[in-house]
Amino acid sequence: MTVPVPESHGDGADDDLAIRPAEQADLLAVVRIENESFSQPWPYDAFDRFLGEPGFLVALVHDQIAGYVVADVSASFGRQLGHIKDIAVHPDRRGMGVGSALLSRSIAILAAHGADSIKLEVRRTNDGAKRLYRQFGFEPIRHVPGYYGNDEDAIIMVRQLE
């Protein structure tokens, strides 16, 4: 089911923004965005494995894939930990509220599936993403040297849920 994102973002975001679960037909567009967004992109098969999971969502603008998020919930030390594994927005759609809409919807889905908290990893140098995550209540808790294949460090950020 496609759900329109009702609020006007006031920042140039399209009024025709909708979010729905990812489908098989979306994977090529998702992989294209992944390849344009990351120096070490996930392969097609990685996305294929998440099809049908409630936390794999796509954002559409004028019926075109504008971004996606992959997230899930798993048990960790007796708690339910949400994990935002991958999120990206097409370069032509950045700064228009697509990433915020995806992040907001994924947080709601993870909470609905029992997550007590949500974690994510972000490149130490990705200031824009870190700023967005802070706006959504994520706080840096740990630094992981050499986390990414090019030896770049990661910052682990966590948001506690009510």
N, C-alpha and C positions, 0 to 999 in steps of 0.2 A: 504494500500500500504506500503510495506517495503522499507525503504530508507537506503541504505548503508551510513555509516559514512566514508567519503573519506579520511580525514586527517590521517596521521600516527602520532601517539602520541609520539613515541620515548621513551616510558616509559614501554614497555612491553605489551602494549595494542594489542589485537588481530586485525589483518587486516580484520577479518570476523565479524566486529561489525556492526549491523544494528538496526534501531529503527523504530517501527511501532505502530499504535494504538493497544491497548489491545483488546483481543477477549475473548469470554467466555472460550474457551479451555485453555487460559493462567492462569486462576484464581487460580487453585490449586498450580501452580509453584509460582505465586505471593504471595499467602498466606504462602507457605513454607519459602520464603525469608523473608517475614514480621516476621514470628515467630522466625526465626534465628537471626533477626536483632534487635528486640525490646523486652523489658521486658513487655510491655503492648501493644501487637499487635492488629491491627485492625482485626475484624472478617471477614469472607468470604463475608457476606452480605454487608459490607461497600464498598468493592471493586466492588461487583456486581452492586451496585447503580450507580457507575461511568462509567460503560461500555457505550460506544457510545459517551462519552464526549471527545472533542478533546485533552484535557490535560491529559488523561490517556494513557500513553505510556509504552511500554516494549522495553528493549534492548535485542537483541539476539546475542550470540556468538556461531558460529557453529550451528545455528538453535536451541539453548537452551536458555531459559529465563535466563538472567544474572542480570537483575535489572528492576526497574520500577519507574515511577513517576506518581503522581496524582496531578493535578493542575486545577484551574478554574478561571473564572473572574466573579466578582459580582459588582454591584453598591454600592458605599459607599460615602455618603455625596456629591453626584453629580459627583463623579469620578469613573473610572473603576479600581478596585483593583484586581490584579492577586494574587493568593494565591497558593503557593506550599504546599500542604497539607501533602504529604507523598512521600518519595524517599528512596530507598534502593537498595543495590547491594549485590548479593550473596557473602558470605564470601570468596569463592574461587576466585572471580573475582575482589575483591577490589584492588585498587592501579593500575589498568590497564586502566583507562580512561573511564570506563563505566559510572560512576557517573557524570563526567564532560560532557560527550556526552548527557546524559539524561537531565541534568540541562540546557545545551545550547539549546537543542531542545525545552524544555518546555518554556524557556524564549521567544524564537522566536514565539511559538504558542500563548502564552499569549499576546504578543505584537500585533500579527496579529489579535487577537480577541478584541483589543481595550484597553488593560490594560495601565494605566498611570504609575503605579508602581506595584511592586510585593513584597509581604511579605511572610515570613516563620517563623516558630518557631523552635528553636533548643535547645537541652538540654545544660544547662550551662557547663556541664562536657564534652561535645562532641567536643573536640578541633579540631579533624580532619575535621568534618563537618563545623565548623565555619571557618576554614582556607579555605576550598573549596568555601564556600559562599562568603568570602571576595575576593577571586580571580575573582569572577563573579560580583563584584561591590556591594554586599550586605553590608550594614552597620548596626551595632547594634543600636537600638533606644530605647529599653525599656527592663527592667528586670521584669519578672512576677514570684513572689514567689509561690512555690507550684503548678505550672501549671500542672505538670505530677502527675499521681495518686500515685506515690511513694513519693510524696512531694518534688520532684526535681524541681528546678527553670528552667524557660525557658528564653531564650533571643529572643526577636522579632527583626528580621533583615529585612531591606527594601532596595530595589533597585528601583531608579527612572528610568523611561524609557524616551527616547528622544521624 
